[in-house]
Amino acid sequence: MSATSAGARRLGERETLRLFARALRYVAPVRWRFAAKLGLTLASLAPRLLLPWPAKLIIDHVINRGPVAAALASYPGFVRPLLAPLVGLDPLQILLWLLGAQGLLVLAIGFAIAMIYILDHAHFHEGEEM
C-alpha cells in the first residue's frame, strides 16, 4: 500500500517550514552543540570538493606533461592560487606537490570527522565523573 493510497498528502512549502521550525525546538537545549556540529559538517565538505582536483592535475600535467602555465587560465578561480607554485616545475615535482596536497586534504577531512565524533560522544558523557 503506497503513501498516496493511504490518504497521505504532500506538504506545501509553509507546512514544511512550520514542521522544520517545530523540529528545531527539540534542538534548543543543545543549540550550541548543534551549531558546532552543523559548522563542522559544512567545513568537512570543503576539502571533499577539492579532492578530485589533484587527480585531474596529475593526469593533465604529470602523465600528459601539459604545461601548467598554459592551462592556468582554464581552471576555476579558487584553484588558480593553488596552482601558481606549480608553474615551471617538472612533472616529478608537480607529482610530489600534489601528493602532499592530497595528504593534507585527507587529514583535514579526518580532523573534521573526528571533531564531529567527539561532539557526538561528549553529549553522552556530560554527567559522568572521571
PyMOL commands that place a pseudoatom at each C-alpha (Angstrom):
pseudoatom trace, name=CA, resn=MET, resi=1, chain=A, elem=C, hetatm=0, pos=[0.000, 0.000, 0.000]
pseudoatom trace, name=CA, resn=SER, resi=2, chain=A, elem=C, hetatm=0, pos=[1.557, 3.290, -1.034]
pseudoatom trace, name=CA, resn=ALA, resi=3, chain=A, elem=C, hetatm=0, pos=[1.569, 6.521, 0.947]
pseudoatom trace, name=CA, resn=THR, resi=4, chain=A, elem=C, hetatm=0, pos=[-0.776, 8.213, -1.522]
pseudoatom trace, name=CA, resn=SER, resi=5, chain=A, elem=C, hetatm=0, pos=[-3.321, 5.412, -1.367]
pseudoatom trace, name=CA, resn=ALA, resi=6, chain=A, elem=C, hetatm=0, pos=[-3.355, 5.588, 2.466]
pseudoatom trace, name=CA, resn=GLY, resi=7, chain=A, elem=C, hetatm=0, pos=[-4.674, 9.144, 2.294]
pseudoatom trace, name=CA, resn=ALA, resi=8, chain=A, elem=C, hetatm=0, pos=[-1.355, 10.916, 2.924]
pseudoatom trace, name=CA, resn=ARG, resi=9, chain=A, elem=C, hetatm=0, pos=[-0.918, 14.281, 1.290]
pseudoatom trace, name=CA, resn=ARG, resi=10, chain=A, elem=C, hetatm=0, pos=[2.102, 16.251, 0.178]
pseudoatom trace, name=CA, resn=LEU, resi=11, chain=A, elem=C, hetatm=0, pos=[3.231, 19.063, 2.438]
pseudoatom trace, name=CA, resn=GLY, resi=12, chain=A, elem=C, hetatm=0, pos=[3.360, 22.541, 0.992]
pseudoatom trace, name=CA, resn=GLU, resi=13, chain=A, elem=C, hetatm=0, pos=[6.261, 24.944, 1.499]
pseudoatom trace, name=CA, resn=ARG, resi=14, chain=A, elem=C, hetatm=0, pos=[4.706, 26.677, 4.503]
pseudoatom trace, name=CA, resn=GLU, resi=15, chain=A, elem=C, hetatm=0, pos=[3.778, 23.440, 6.191]
pseudoatom trace, name=CA, resn=THR, resi=16, chain=A, elem=C, hetatm=0, pos=[7.270, 22.100, 5.628]
pseudoatom trace, name=CA, resn=LEU, resi=17, chain=A, elem=C, hetatm=0, pos=[8.813, 25.237, 7.156]
pseudoatom trace, name=CA, resn=ARG, resi=18, chain=A, elem=C, hetatm=0, pos=[6.446, 25.015, 10.134]
pseudoatom trace, name=CA, resn=LEU, resi=19, chain=A, elem=C, hetatm=0, pos=[7.373, 21.381, 10.643]
pseudoatom trace, name=CA, resn=PHE, resi=20, chain=A, elem=C, hetatm=0, pos=[11.070, 22.269, 10.424]
pseudoatom trace, name=CA, resn=ALA, resi=21, chain=A, elem=C, hetatm=0, pos=[10.636, 25.110, 12.960]
pseudoatom trace, name=CA, resn=ARG, resi=22, chain=A, elem=C, hetatm=0, pos=[8.823, 22.726, 15.270]
pseudoatom trace, name=CA, resn=ALA, resi=23, chain=A, elem=C, hetatm=0, pos=[11.644, 20.203, 14.983]
pseudoatom trace, name=CA, resn=LEU, resi=24, chain=A, elem=C, hetatm=0, pos=[14.187, 22.914, 15.795]
pseudoatom trace, name=CA, resn=ARG, resi=25, chain=A, elem=C, hetatm=0, pos=[12.503, 23.394, 19.181]
pseudoatom trace, name=CA, resn=TYR, resi=26, chain=A, elem=C, hetatm=0, pos=[13.829, 19.979, 20.157]
pseudoatom trace, name=CA, resn=VAL, resi=27, chain=A, elem=C, hetatm=0, pos=[17.342, 21.175, 19.339]
pseudoatom trace, name=CA, resn=ALA, resi=28, chain=A, elem=C, hetatm=0, pos=[17.051, 24.287, 21.538]
pseudoatom trace, name=CA, resn=PRO, resi=29, chain=A, elem=C, hetatm=0, pos=[18.542, 22.689, 24.693]
pseudoatom trace, name=CA, resn=VAL, resi=30, chain=A, elem=C, hetatm=0, pos=[21.686, 21.724, 22.755]
pseudoatom trace, name=CA, resn=ARG, resi=31, chain=A, elem=C, hetatm=0, pos=[21.707, 24.530, 20.184]
pseudoatom trace, name=CA, resn=TRP, resi=32, chain=A, elem=C, hetatm=0, pos=[25.429, 25.346, 20.577]
pseudoatom trace, name=CA, resn=ARG, resi=33, chain=A, elem=C, hetatm=0, pos=[26.406, 21.726, 20.091]
pseudoatom trace, name=CA, resn=PHE, resi=34, chain=A, elem=C, hetatm=0, pos=[24.027, 21.506, 17.136]
pseudoatom trace, name=CA, resn=ALA, resi=35, chain=A, elem=C, hetatm=0, pos=[25.512, 24.679, 15.603]
pseudoatom trace, name=CA, resn=ALA, resi=36, chain=A, elem=C, hetatm=0, pos=[29.054, 23.378, 16.145]
pseudoatom trace, name=CA, resn=LYS, resi=37, chain=A, elem=C, hetatm=0, pos=[28.223, 20.052, 14.510]
pseudoatom trace, name=CA, resn=LEU, resi=38, chain=A, elem=C, hetatm=0, pos=[26.500, 21.782, 11.609]
pseudoatom trace, name=CA, resn=GLY, resi=39, chain=A, elem=C, hetatm=0, pos=[29.504, 24.081, 11.149]
pseudoatom trace, name=CA, resn=LEU, resi=40, chain=A, elem=C, hetatm=0, pos=[31.966, 21.191, 11.270]
pseudoatom trace, name=CA, resn=THR, resi=41, chain=A, elem=C, hetatm=0, pos=[29.853, 19.179, 8.859]
pseudoatom trace, name=CA, resn=LEU, resi=42, chain=A, elem=C, hetatm=0, pos=[29.792, 22.060, 6.384]
pseudoatom trace, name=CA, resn=ALA, resi=43, chain=A, elem=C, hetatm=0, pos=[33.521, 22.644, 6.898]
pseudoatom trace, name=CA, resn=SER, resi=44, chain=A, elem=C, hetatm=0, pos=[34.205, 18.975, 6.191]
pseudoatom trace, name=CA, resn=LEU, resi=45, chain=A, elem=C, hetatm=0, pos=[32.569, 19.383, 2.785]
pseudoatom trace, name=CA, resn=ALA, resi=46, chain=A, elem=C, hetatm=0, pos=[35.099, 21.954, 1.561]
pseudoatom trace, name=CA, resn=PRO, resi=47, chain=A, elem=C, hetatm=0, pos=[38.062, 19.556, 1.384]
pseudoatom trace, name=CA, resn=ARG, resi=48, chain=A, elem=C, hetatm=0, pos=[35.851, 16.940, -0.259]
pseudoatom trace, name=CA, resn=LEU, resi=49, chain=A, elem=C, hetatm=0, pos=[35.088, 19.392, -3.052]
pseudoatom trace, name=CA, resn=LEU, resi=50, chain=A, elem=C, hetatm=0, pos=[38.818, 19.770, -3.667]
pseudoatom trace, name=CA, resn=LEU, resi=51, chain=A, elem=C, hetatm=0, pos=[39.641, 16.032, -3.644]
pseudoatom trace, name=CA, resn=PRO, resi=52, chain=A, elem=C, hetatm=0, pos=[39.179, 15.419, -7.400]
pseudoatom trace, name=CA, resn=TRP, resi=53, chain=A, elem=C, hetatm=0, pos=[41.479, 18.283, -8.411]
pseudoatom trace, name=CA, resn=PRO, resi=54, chain=A, elem=C, hetatm=0, pos=[44.826, 16.651, -7.611]
pseudoatom trace, name=CA, resn=ALA, resi=55, chain=A, elem=C, hetatm=0, pos=[43.863, 13.608, -9.719]
pseudoatom trace, name=CA, resn=LYS, resi=56, chain=A, elem=C, hetatm=0, pos=[42.943, 15.865, -12.659]
pseudoatom trace, name=CA, resn=LEU, resi=57, chain=A, elem=C, hetatm=0, pos=[46.186, 17.781, -12.303]
pseudoatom trace, name=CA, resn=ILE, resi=58, chain=A, elem=C, hetatm=0, pos=[48.217, 14.563, -12.179]
pseudoatom trace, name=CA, resn=ILE, resi=59, chain=A, elem=C, hetatm=0, pos=[46.594, 13.389, -15.404]
pseudoatom trace, name=CA, resn=ASP, resi=60, chain=A, elem=C, hetatm=0, pos=[46.924, 16.748, -17.174]
pseudoatom trace, name=CA, resn=HIS, resi=61, chain=A, elem=C, hetatm=0, pos=[50.372, 17.840, -16.025]
pseudoatom trace, name=CA, resn=VAL, resi=62, chain=A, elem=C, hetatm=0, pos=[52.239, 14.731, -14.906]
pseudoatom trace, name=CA, resn=ILE, resi=63, chain=A, elem=C, hetatm=0, pos=[51.032, 11.940, -17.189]
pseudoatom trace, name=CA, resn=ASN, resi=64, chain=A, elem=C, hetatm=0, pos=[50.221, 14.080, -20.259]
pseudoatom trace, name=CA, resn=ARG, resi=65, chain=A, elem=C, hetatm=0, pos=[53.057, 16.523, -19.413]
pseudoatom trace, name=CA, resn=GLY, resi=66, chain=A, elem=C, hetatm=0, pos=[50.946, 19.586, -20.265]
pseudoatom trace, name=CA, resn=PRO, resi=67, chain=A, elem=C, hetatm=0, pos=[52.445, 22.893, -19.098]
pseudoatom trace, name=CA, resn=VAL, resi=68, chain=A, elem=C, hetatm=0, pos=[50.723, 24.381, -16.064]
pseudoatom trace, name=CA, resn=ALA, resi=69, chain=A, elem=C, hetatm=0, pos=[51.213, 27.977, -17.207]
pseudoatom trace, name=CA, resn=ALA, resi=70, chain=A, elem=C, hetatm=0, pos=[49.309, 27.415, -20.471]
pseudoatom trace, name=CA, resn=ALA, resi=71, chain=A, elem=C, hetatm=0, pos=[46.325, 25.802, -18.703]
pseudoatom trace, name=CA, resn=LEU, resi=72, chain=A, elem=C, hetatm=0, pos=[46.211, 28.085, -15.655]
pseudoatom trace, name=CA, resn=ALA, resi=73, chain=A, elem=C, hetatm=0, pos=[43.553, 30.420, -17.098]
pseudoatom trace, name=CA, resn=SER, resi=74, chain=A, elem=C, hetatm=0, pos=[41.215, 27.482, -17.839]
pseudoatom trace, name=CA, resn=TYR, resi=75, chain=A, elem=C, hetatm=0, pos=[40.934, 26.473, -14.168]
pseudoatom trace, name=CA, resn=PRO, resi=76, chain=A, elem=C, hetatm=0, pos=[38.315, 27.909, -11.782]
pseudoatom trace, name=CA, resn=GLY, resi=77, chain=A, elem=C, hetatm=0, pos=[39.329, 30.911, -9.722]
pseudoatom trace, name=CA, resn=PHE, resi=78, chain=A, elem=C, hetatm=0, pos=[39.518, 29.021, -6.424]
pseudoatom trace, name=CA, resn=VAL, resi=79, chain=A, elem=C, hetatm=0, pos=[42.067, 26.574, -7.893]
pseudoatom trace, name=CA, resn=ARG, resi=80, chain=A, elem=C, hetatm=0, pos=[44.362, 29.091, -9.623]
pseudoatom trace, name=CA, resn=PRO, resi=81, chain=A, elem=C, hetatm=0, pos=[46.129, 30.382, -6.478]
pseudoatom trace, name=CA, resn=LEU, resi=82, chain=A, elem=C, hetatm=0, pos=[46.885, 26.780, -5.516]
pseudoatom trace, name=CA, resn=LEU, resi=83, chain=A, elem=C, hetatm=0, pos=[48.402, 26.113, -8.940]
pseudoatom trace, name=CA, resn=ALA, resi=84, chain=A, elem=C, hetatm=0, pos=[50.617, 29.190, -9.133]
pseudoatom trace, name=CA, resn=PRO, resi=85, chain=A, elem=C, hetatm=0, pos=[53.519, 27.445, -7.311]
pseudoatom trace, name=CA, resn=LEU, resi=86, chain=A, elem=C, hetatm=0, pos=[53.415, 24.637, -9.908]
pseudoatom trace, name=CA, resn=VAL, resi=87, chain=A, elem=C, hetatm=0, pos=[54.251, 26.880, -12.875]
pseudoatom trace, name=CA, resn=GLY, resi=88, chain=A, elem=C, hetatm=0, pos=[57.673, 25.941, -14.226]
pseudoatom trace, name=CA, resn=LEU, resi=89, chain=A, elem=C, hetatm=0, pos=[58.048, 22.702, -12.219]
pseudoatom trace, name=CA, resn=ASP, resi=90, chain=A, elem=C, hetatm=0, pos=[58.891, 19.392, -13.862]
pseudoatom trace, name=CA, resn=PRO, resi=91, chain=A, elem=C, hetatm=0, pos=[56.335, 16.529, -13.719]
pseudoatom trace, name=CA, resn=LEU, resi=92, chain=A, elem=C, hetatm=0, pos=[58.009, 14.768, -10.764]
pseudoatom trace, name=CA, resn=GLN, resi=93, chain=A, elem=C, hetatm=0, pos=[57.969, 17.951, -8.676]
pseudoatom trace, name=CA, resn=ILE, resi=94, chain=A, elem=C, hetatm=0, pos=[54.313, 18.534, -9.594]
pseudoatom trace, name=CA, resn=LEU, resi=95, chain=A, elem=C, hetatm=0, pos=[53.502, 14.962, -8.570]
pseudoatom trace, name=CA, resn=LEU, resi=96, chain=A, elem=C, hetatm=0, pos=[55.209, 15.353, -5.190]
pseudoatom trace, name=CA, resn=TRP, resi=97, chain=A, elem=C, hetatm=0, pos=[53.464, 18.679, -4.538]
pseudoatom trace, name=CA, resn=LEU, resi=98, chain=A, elem=C, hetatm=0, pos=[50.075, 17.175, -5.440]
pseudoatom trace, name=CA, resn=LEU, resi=99, chain=A, elem=C, hetatm=0, pos=[50.637, 14.108, -3.267]
pseudoatom trace, name=CA, resn=GLY, resi=100, chain=A, elem=C, hetatm=0, pos=[51.369, 16.424, -0.343]
pseudoatom trace, name=CA, resn=ALA, resi=101, chain=A, elem=C, hetatm=0, pos=[48.251, 18.475, -1.078]
pseudoatom trace, name=CA, resn=GLN, resi=102, chain=A, elem=C, hetatm=0, pos=[46.143, 15.319, -1.288]
pseudoatom trace, name=CA, resn=GLY, resi=103, chain=A, elem=C, hetatm=0, pos=[47.537, 14.150, 2.056]
pseudoatom trace, name=CA, resn=LEU, resi=104, chain=A, elem=C, hetatm=0, pos=[46.632, 17.486, 3.670]
pseudoatom trace, name=CA, resn=LEU, resi=105, chain=A, elem=C, hetatm=0, pos=[43.094, 17.234, 2.303]
pseudoatom trace, name=CA, resn=VAL, resi=106, chain=A, elem=C, hetatm=0, pos=[42.691, 13.736, 3.739]
pseudoatom trace, name=CA, resn=LEU, resi=107, chain=A, elem=C, hetatm=0, pos=[43.978, 14.970, 7.110]
pseudoatom trace, name=CA, resn=ALA, resi=108, chain=A, elem=C, hetatm=0, pos=[41.548, 17.917, 7.039]
pseudoatom trace, name=CA, resn=ILE, resi=109, chain=A, elem=C, hetatm=0, pos=[38.620, 15.591, 6.347]
pseudoatom trace, name=CA, resn=GLY, resi=110, chain=A, elem=C, hetatm=0, pos=[39.747, 13.220, 9.098]
pseudoatom trace, name=CA, resn=PHE, resi=111, chain=A, elem=C, hetatm=0, pos=[40.084, 16.089, 11.568]
pseudoatom trace, name=CA, resn=ALA, resi=112, chain=A, elem=C, hetatm=0, pos=[36.575, 17.363, 10.822]
pseudoatom trace, name=CA, resn=ILE, resi=113, chain=A, elem=C, hetatm=0, pos=[35.111, 13.873, 11.171]
pseudoatom trace, name=CA, resn=ALA, resi=114, chain=A, elem=C, hetatm=0, pos=[36.991, 13.349, 14.448]
pseudoatom trace, name=CA, resn=MET, resi=115, chain=A, elem=C, hetatm=0, pos=[35.638, 16.622, 15.826]
pseudoatom trace, name=CA, resn=ILE, resi=116, chain=A, elem=C, hetatm=0, pos=[32.079, 15.623, 14.894]
pseudoatom trace, name=CA, resn=TYR, resi=117, chain=A, elem=C, hetatm=0, pos=[32.626, 12.252, 16.590]
pseudoatom trace, name=CA, resn=ILE, resi=118, chain=A, elem=C, hetatm=0, pos=[33.948, 13.961, 19.726]
pseudoatom trace, name=CA, resn=LEU, resi=119, chain=A, elem=C, hetatm=0, pos=[30.942, 16.285, 19.838]
pseudoatom trace, name=CA, resn=ASP, resi=120, chain=A, elem=C, hetatm=0, pos=[28.602, 13.322, 19.421]
pseudoatom trace, name=CA, resn=HIS, resi=121, chain=A, elem=C, hetatm=0, pos=[30.123, 11.403, 22.290]
pseudoatom trace, name=CA, resn=ALA, resi=122, chain=A, elem=C, hetatm=0, pos=[30.632, 14.385, 24.605]
pseudoatom trace, name=CA, resn=HIS, resi=123, chain=A, elem=C, hetatm=0, pos=[26.854, 14.638, 24.943]
pseudoatom trace, name=CA, resn=PHE, resi=124, chain=A, elem=C, hetatm=0, pos=[26.565, 11.120, 26.321]
pseudoatom trace, name=CA, resn=HIS, resi=125, chain=A, elem=C, hetatm=0, pos=[29.344, 11.553, 28.859]
pseudoatom trace, name=CA, resn=GLU, resi=126, chain=A, elem=C, hetatm=0, pos=[28.488, 15.023, 30.218]
pseudoatom trace, name=CA, resn=GLY, resi=127, chain=A, elem=C, hetatm=0, pos=[27.101, 13.782, 33.518]
pseudoatom trace, name=CA, resn=GLU, resi=128, chain=A, elem=C, hetatm=0, pos=[29.814, 11.217, 34.212]
pseudoatom trace, name=CA, resn=GLU, resi=129, chain=A, elem=C, hetatm=0, pos=[32.716, 11.947, 36.516]
pseudoatom trace, name=CA, resn=MET, resi=130, chain=A, elem=C, hetatm=0, pos=[36.207, 10.909, 35.586]
for i in range(1, 130): cmd.bond("trace and resi %d" % i, "trace and resi %d" % (i + 1))
show_as sticks, trace
zoom trace
